[in-house]
Amino acid sequence: MNDLTPIQETAAPVNIATPLPDGQTVTQVKHWTEKLFSFRLTRPQSLRFRSGEFVMIGLMGDPVGDKPAKPILRAYSIASPSWDEELEFYSIAVPDGPLTSKLVHIKPGDQVILKTKATGTLVVDALLPGKRLYMIATGTGIAPFASLIRDPEVYEKFDQVILTHTCRHVAELDYGRELVDNLINDPLIGEMVDGKLVYYPTTTREESPNMGRITDKIRSGELFSDLGVPAWNTEDDRVMICGSMGLNLEIKELCEAAGMEEGANSKPGHFVVEKSFVGEGGIL
């Protein structure tokens, strides 16, 4: 597979879906690199969620000896907005990962297990009112923000929405870049996005216009000077964080150093962190 050329799979399914408990049908798959892929599923009528929340999805594992196969489930942020008629997810294939090593091979017509209880902290309800909303993501941690930047409520509540996305290589930014580029033509929120959404991609290994770790750019003030905005303050700025455990902790410390308090659904604050971190493709 060419690592730099996305491959779209939208043809009619050629296989017959095997019914699964709580199964939903794959409608589309797109491979962005050899390891990164997004896919869309049918949405059950019973599923209600707020943009930014996650659900449990999975596949059946292999039987072990005389023991029957059991479901392998992981937490995945829903990458589509709450109004979408389908569900979108963004994943990385982890070598030898019990779930993602299978999930990376799904095709339209296959079935994926989906539990309909949605939850999570990356929702606007967990934030106090403010002027600027920062969404800080690394890797597939962009998934909940892919949902939020397509939600009209975000633009109704904030004057400016700043999405930062940090990956090692340029090709790993393609999912977010294409999403942002297409938003301006979105019939629902295109006009709302124009002039409000700022996209700030960075890479840490491959050369790009913005090289470096986002934490270093925040700490040095480079991020704010590049964007032409003041440093974080508790009156205007709100922050959402979703990335590796190390990034989450570093950004949390930077928020707290700026006097910000962590928010929750029960008590809105200045910043929120997705705590449901798992390693094998889910959430991140």
Secondary structure as GFF3:
##gff-version 3
##sequence-region A 1 284
A	DSSP	beta_strand	7	9	.	.	.	ID=ss1
A	DSSP	beta_strand	23	31	.	.	.	ID=ss2
A	DSSP	beta_strand	36	42	.	.	.	ID=ss3
A	DSSP	beta_strand	54	60	.	.	.	ID=ss4
A	DSSP	beta_strand	71	77	.	.	.	ID=ss5
A	DSSP	beta_strand	86	92	.	.	.	ID=ss6
A	DSSP	alpha_helix	100	103	.	.	.	ID=ss7
A	DSSP	beta_strand	111	114	.	.	.	ID=ss8
A	DSSP	three_ten_helix	124	126	.	.	.	ID=ss9
A	DSSP	beta_strand	132	138	.	.	.	ID=ss10
A	DSSP	three_ten_helix	139	142	.	.	.	ID=ss11
A	DSSP	alpha_helix	143	148	.	.	.	ID=ss12
A	DSSP	alpha_helix	152	157	.	.	.	ID=ss13
A	DSSP	beta_strand	160	167	.	.	.	ID=ss14
A	DSSP	three_ten_helix	170	173	.	.	.	ID=ss15
A	DSSP	alpha_helix	174	183	.	.	.	ID=ss16
A	DSSP	alpha_helix	190	193	.	.	.	ID=ss17
A	DSSP	beta_strand	197	203	.	.	.	ID=ss18
A	DSSP	alpha_helix	214	220	.	.	.	ID=ss19
A	DSSP	alpha_helix	222	227	.	.	.	ID=ss20
A	DSSP	beta_strand	237	242	.	.	.	ID=ss21
A	DSSP	alpha_helix	245	257	.	.	.	ID=ss22
A	DSSP	beta_strand	271	273	.	.	.	ID=ss23
###
